Amino acid sequence: MNQRNLQEVDWSKIPAPVDDGATAHLVGMRLPPVSLRATDDTMVTLSSLAGRTVVFGYPRTGEPGKIALVDDWDMIPGARGCTPQTCSFRDLFAELKAAGASQVFGLSTQDNIYQTEMASRLHLPFPVLSDEKLELTRALRLPVMEVAGLTLIKRLALIIDDARIAHVFYPVFPPDRNAAEVLAWLKQNQV
């Protein structure tokens, strides 16, 4: 079963991911000096950013009118919902900044060319980082899934304070509520 609309999803028909412990090692970890291409055509090295940074990772955003990566995409726990998650961060961007996020980034293993088109189409006020070579994913040992021969990041959100991971949201479900959960955490944990 694949729901066709990228934005309007009936989450009751989508299997929720379970916490497999794949992020237990991340809190307190210092980010490695890995530079990633961003949709604003800059290179971003998260380990060199001062202040509080929010990074939300996801498997891959869909393309309107295109078929899913695999027929049972919606039945892979945690696969569906990248566009709703991304749009929720877009919609709450100003509030996230007001609550102390110096920077907000999306992160996936999709290439920068696709991400740039997607960021423009969805009118994102923040850059999306491409880890298509899996450099950051491997260095941090982020949770991944293998689908159709591709390595995709499992959905998560990281709060990073001065290059050190302070908090991890994982698993994330439903994805469209992740930005509100991050916002609530930021408000309760002011720097």
Secondary structure, 3 states (H helix, E strand, C coil): CCCCCCCCCCHHHCCCCCCCCCCCCCCCCECCCCEEEECCCCEEEHHHCCCEEEEEECCCCCCCCCCCCCCCHHHCCCCCCHHHHHHHHHHCHHHHHHCCCCEEEEEECCCHHHHHHHHHHCCCCCCEEECCCCHHHHHHCCCEEEECCEEEECCEEEEEECCEEEEEECCCCCHHHHHHHHHHHHHHCCC
